[in-house]
Amino acid sequence: GRLNADNARFLLLAVLIVLYMLCGAAVFSAIELPTEREAKERWEERLENFTRRHNLSRAELQHFLREYEEANVAGIRVDDIRPRWDFTGAFYFVGTVVSTIGFGMTTPATVGGKIFLIFYGLIGCAGTILFFNLFLERLITVIAYVMKSCHERQLRRKGVFPHNGRRGSGSSEVDSLAGWKPSVYYVMLILCVASLIISCCASAMYTPIEGWSYFDSLYFCFVAFSTIGFGDLVSSQNVRYESQGLYRFGNFVFILMGVCCIYSLFNVISIVIKQSINWILKKLACKCCHRCQRRLFRSRRNVVMPGNVRSRRNISIETDGVNESDTDGRRLSGEMISMKDFLASNKVSLAIMQKQLSETANGYPRQMSSNPKQNGFSGGVGALAIMNNRLAETSVDR
């Protein structure tokens, strides 16, 4: 049942991710490979001209370039940049570590630094992910409160919601509003707009100060906020800036807000993807069931069979050992179902009803969702559990 559905969902998601990666690899290879080949040809030509002009062997020049690559890893650049491991540079580095951005422009070169990074990153990344989850929970709470207030205002304008809060003709609307939750698609749209606004404002700051184009600034914002962190563009790396303290504070605030919004957006998109996968599996299951029913009908439509006599060895615990041959006989003869058969077929529903009555009698009734439709999204761990509880995604109709 549930385990098979989870396995099917997992396998379908794995297949879709692999196909997505294959398509992405094909697109990037088609776009970037010609430029890479042209750059390599230009470099070979410059290297040949340099060795000829300065009467150097190619092996000596390549050995010198390898030494520079080692110095580059240690933080040495041709242009003057700020020290990588002073306190401000180290603080910027640990910020990229705990946020899982990892630009790569600064990395520990000593054995002690690498060992310390393992333990420091283990605790720091876990704590930051917890912070992002708590931020997501509070963000969804605020969005739900604002959207619920707007929804209540619309109901009051239509006259179906009483202004004084008393129950009257609009009691059904009041009851439905009590369990009302915002749609996951509205939340996704709000997070998209918020992330876009933050990225545009940050790009407007980076463009004049860092000397990047506006498109490169937007590219940096996405790479940094999504914690991909390629490291080809890194902010706040020059020695001096105009209003340096203010710029570094603004850089910190924009990266923090951007990472929080993009992290929340990714979790909302993951829920939408999960809903889409469930919808695909449901459609596939319906088609398979229709085919099986057609085959079963075709194989039995011209066959006259006596009552289905089943062996008692095949009776499961779910039926409490009811002899279904007698039941089938009564149903074929038009006799009403007996009370024993009714209890056997509805024992799960009766157990749930008894549990609800017991909880109500003890004073802590179970909170039920306002929408009885289930789509398999209950539960979850971490951010998905927060999103499932806050958004009540089962209220989203597919």
Secondary structure, DSSP 8 states (H G I E B T S, - for coil): -HHHHHHHHHHHHHHHHHHHHHHHHHHHHHHHHHHHHHHHHHHHHHHHHHHHHTT--HHHHHHHHHHHHHHHHTT--SS----TTSHHHHHHHHHHHHTT---SSS---SHHHHHHHHHHHHHHHHHHHHHHHHHHHHHHHHHHHHHHHHHHHHHHHHT-S-TT---STTHHHHHHHHT----HHHHHHHHHHHHHHHHHHHHHHHHHHH---HHHHHHHHHHHHTT---SSS-SS-SS--TTHHHHHHHHHHHHHHHHHHHHHHHHHHHHHHHHHHHHHHHHHHHHHHHHHHHHHHHHHTT---------GGG--GGGTT--HHHHHHHHHHT----HHHHHHHTHHHHHHHHHHHHHHHTT------S-----S----STHHHHHHHHH-GGGS--
